[in-house]
Amino acid sequence: MFFLETYESIKVWKDANISSFLADNVSLNTFHDQVMLKVLEVAKENMEEREVPCSFTWFITGSGGRLEQGLISDQDHGIIYEQSTPENDLYFKVLGEELSRGLDIAGYPYCTGYIMSSNPVWCKSYNDWKKQISKWMEDESWESIRYLQIFYDARVLYGKEDCIKQLKTDIHQYQKEHPLLLGRFMANVKHVKNAIGPMGQILVEQHGKYQGSINLKYVAFLPYVNSIRLLSIKEGLCETATLERMKELQKIAEYEGLLKSSYGNFSALMNYRLTLLHVNEYDDTHYLNVKDLTREQRKEIKGILKGGKKLHDAVIELVSDNE
């Protein structure tokens, strides 16, 4: 790799090399990690204060945290720094803004939900993060539960992993002592978009740019991702990738039958997204045109969609029964 000293040069390098990492999902996500770490290097160099005032952890969440990014991915990240002082608060505020700017230039669009280190909600000292996590757990708002779910998918990209693990342990401990929290997580993901019609047909977009396509994110990925995250919170797992969570959950006798076909379905689903190469913007990475599929592929996709809905409904029922 040649020396990358600007965000623009990182984007050039990324665009020129990403096609070499599309063989499988692990390769693609490892490549995204490398690109984002290069952005961090440049961001630190661009700081007026060159010396980092204290240790910090930079984490990514969303599909990046779960190692499930497609060809184009938007931003989902945050910072946890060692301690709050006026000097540290200012430094990481500026670094967070610089990181978000740099990632956008390098080809990772700004997160429309503002889950970025440039947002003070996602850039705090460790103690302030502990207070915030506690507040989210005690608060009954939809937004607080959404933030907790997003944080639960956090994966360390730079720095020590201990702080993320400890904060997730806080969530596990609170959930054990306050079982109603799991019910609030469940209520937040209770509804999924119907993917199969009454006649057994795949329901596709009827109008607009993506007419004839299905939105893989909402009708295929989310039923699996949300269900498996919910079980992972229930069982106190620290893994972030959906497939890794499935492996751990399958070791628990209660879930063996429930997850029997889920691992294969989700692996196949990720492979389908790797076929979406003719994309110009982030939204394009979610839409699969059913007309482009062979008869066998349509059958497989239908099985994946049905399996996701079945898993989702079963998990919702299981958690409801345990309330």
N, C-alpha and C positions, 0 to 999 in steps of 0.2 A: 504494500500500500504506500503510495506517495504521501508526503507530509501534507496533512490537511489543516490549513491554518485559518480558513474562513468557513462559514456556514454554506456559502455558495459552492465552494470546492467539495465540501462533504456531499452536497446534493448531486453534483456532477459524478462523483465517485459512486454514490449509491445507485443512481440511475444506470450507470454503465455496468455495474456488477451484480445487481439483484437477480438478474435472470439466471445466474449460475447457482442460485440457492433455492430453486423452486422444485427440487426433486422431492422434498418432503417438508412437512410442517416444522420439524425440529430445526432443519437447516435454515429455513426462512426466518424463524423467530430468533435464532442465534445471530443471523445477519442483522436484523433490526436492532438487537442489543448492541452490537458493535457500532452501528451507525450512531445510536443515541449516546453511547459513551464518548464517542468522538465529539459530539455536540457539547457534552459536558466539559470536555477538555478545553475546547475553544471558549466556552462561556466563562470558565474560570480565568482563562488568560485575558479575556476582555474586561474583567473587573478592574476598577480603578485601584482597589486594594487587592494586590496580588496574593497576599498571604491569607489563607483561610483561617478565621479566628478561632474555630473549634471544630471538633470532628462532627460529621453529619452523615446521614443516610439519604440517598435519593432512591425512591421507589417508583415503580410503574404499576398501574392497576388496569382494570378493564381487560380487553382481549390480550394486551401486552403482558399484564400480570399473570394471566392464565396460559401464556405461551400459545395463543390462538389467533395471532394477527394474520391478516391477509396481505395481499400485495401492497395495498395502501392502507395506512392506519392513522387514525387521528391521535391526539395527545390525551393521556390519562396518567398523571404523575404527581408526586408530592415530595416534600422535604421534611425530615425530622433532624433537628440539630441539638447538640449536647445540652446547652443551657441558654436561658434568655438573659441577655444584657442589652443595653441600648446599642452597643457596637454590633453584637451578633444579630440582633433583630434587623438592623438596617442592612447588614451585609447579605443575609439570606433573602430578604425582601427583594433586593436588587438582583441577586443571583437567580432567584425564581423567575423574575420578569425576563432576565436575559436568556434563561433556558427555554422558556416558552417561545420567545421570539426566534431563537436559533433553531428550534425544532420545526417551527413553521417554515422558515426559509429552507431548511434541509428536506422538506417534503412531508412533514407530519402536521396536518392542519390543526388549528386551534380547536380545542374541545368546546362544543356549543354549550355544554353543561358546566363549563369553567372548572373542571377537575384538573387543575394545573398548579404547578408550584408558584405561579404568578398570583394565585388567589390566596389571600391570607388564611383562609379556612384550611388549605392544604400545605401550608408552610409554617411550621411552629417548632418551638423547643419540645423536648421529650416530655417534660412536666406539663406543658400546655396541651400536648397531644393526649396525655392521660386524662386530663380534665375534660377535654373535648369528647373523647370516646365515652367517658362516663356520662356526660351530659346527653349525648346522642342516645345512649341506652335508656336513660331515664325519661327522655322526652318521648311523647307519643305521636309526634308528627310524621307524616309520610316521608318528608325530606330527610329527617334524621335516620330513619330505617334505611332509606336509599343510600345515604352516606356510609352507614355501617356495612352494607352489602358491598359497596364499592371498595371500602378499605379492606374488607375480608379477602379480596382478590389481589391485595398488594404483594409485590415481589421485589426484593432488593436488587437494584441494578448497580449501585455503588455504595460502599460503606459497610458497616456492621449489620448483621441480620438480627442481632439480639433484641433491638428495640421493637422491631416489627413483631417478632415472636412473642415478646412480653405483652404488647398491646393486644394481640390476638388472644393470648392467655387470659387477659382481663375480661375479654368478651365471653370466653368459654366459662370462666368462673361465675360471672354475673348471670349467664344463661342458666347455669345449674341452680343458682340460688333464686332466680326469678324466671320460672318456666314460661311465664306469659310472653317473655321476649321472643321466644321461638314462634309463638303464635302471631306476633306482629310481623316477624320476617315472612311467615307463611302468607299472611293477608296481603303483603306487598307484591307477591308473585303469584297470587291465586288464579289470575285470569290470563289465558293465552289466546292468541288469535287462532281461529279455526283454519286448518290447512287442508282438510279433506271434506268434500261436499257430501250431501245425503245419498248421492248415487255412487259414492266411492271415487269421485274424480278429484284431481288435485286442483285446488282453488288458486287461480293465478290473478295477477293484476289485470283489471279490465280496461284501464285507460292510461294515457300518458306515456312517458318515456320508457317505462318498464312493462308495458302491456305484454301479456303472455308469459311473464316471469313470476317466480316466487321470491319473496324476501327471505333469504336463508337466515338472516339474523333473528327475525321475529318469529317465523313459523317453524324453523328447524333448530337453530342453536339454542335459543332462550329456554325452551322447555327442558332441555337436557342440562344446560348450565345452571339455571335457577334451582331445579330439583336437586341436583348433586351438591350445589352450594348449601342448600337448606339442610340436607343430611349431614354435610361436613360440619356445619355449625353445631348441629345437634350432638354429633359425636366428638367434637373438639379437635378436628383435624387441622393441621397447619399447611398442608399442601395447597397449591393454588391452581395448578392445571387440572381441568376437568377429568382428563384421562387418569392422572395420578390419583385424584380423589376417588375415582371409581375403583381403582386397584385396591386402595386401602379399605374402602367400604365393603368390597367383596369378601374381605377377610372376616367380616362380621356375619354370622349365620343368618341373622334376620333379613339381610339384604341380598343374599346369594341369588334367590329366584327372581327378585325384583330387578336386579341389574344384569341378568343373564345375557341379554342381547344388546344392552346399552353401550358397552365398550366398542363392539364391532360397528354398531350404527354410528356412533360419534366419530370414530376413526374414518369411516367412509365419508361422512359429512365433511370433515376437514379436507379430505382429498378432493371432493367436488369443488370446494372453494378455491383450491389451488389451480383449477381449470379456468378460473375467471381472470384471464390475463389481459384482455382487451378493455382496460379500464382507464378512465381519464380523471376520475375523482373518487373520493372516499365512498360515496353511496353506491357507486358502480360495483364495488367488491361484494355487495350483499345480494345481488339479483342474479338468479339462474333462470335462463330461458328454457322452459320445458320442451319447446319445439326442437331445441338443439340436442335433445337426449335421444338415445336409442330406446327401443321398447324395453329392453332389460334394465336400462338405467332408470327409466320412469318407474318401473316396478320396484327397483331398489329405493329410489327416493320416496316413493309412497310408503314403503315399509319403514323407512327412517322417520318420516313424519308421524305415522301411526304409533311407532314405538315411543317417540318423544311425548306425544299426548298421553299415552297409556302410563308412562313413567311419571309424568307430571301429576296426573290425577291420583295415582296410587300414593305418591309422596304427600300430596295435600291431604288425602284421607288419613294417612298414617300419622301425620303431625297433628291433625285435628283430633284424632282419637286419643292422643297423648296429652292434650291440653287439660 
